[in-house]
Amino acid sequence: MKLKPLSDRVIIKQIAAEETTKSGIILSSAAQEKPQIYEVVEVGPGGVVDGEKIEMTVKKGDRVITGKYSGTNVKIDGDELIIVRQNDILVIVED
């Protein structure tokens, strides 16, 4: 199933948790801390929200950090996705 976000909404997916520590210790799934970095899966077209023109600054494939309790969680075809507004995205992560 393909999702197409409307307006200034962005679909993001959590990046997989690290399975080993920096020193090489393998972590069980219960001990793995969920990362706060997400990958942008799809981006809406932007538009006018509350009378203000919104241009999308994030793009598909960007890695981002959002507010901890932002968005709506959905499960599609076994994937856990989050739908957020662009203004809920705090930063774009660059390497």
Secondary structure, DSSP 8 states (H G I E B T S, - for coil): ------TTEEEEEE----SB-TT--B--TTT----SEEEEEEE---EEETTEEE-----TT-EEEE-TT-SEEEEETTEEEEEEEGGGEEEEE--
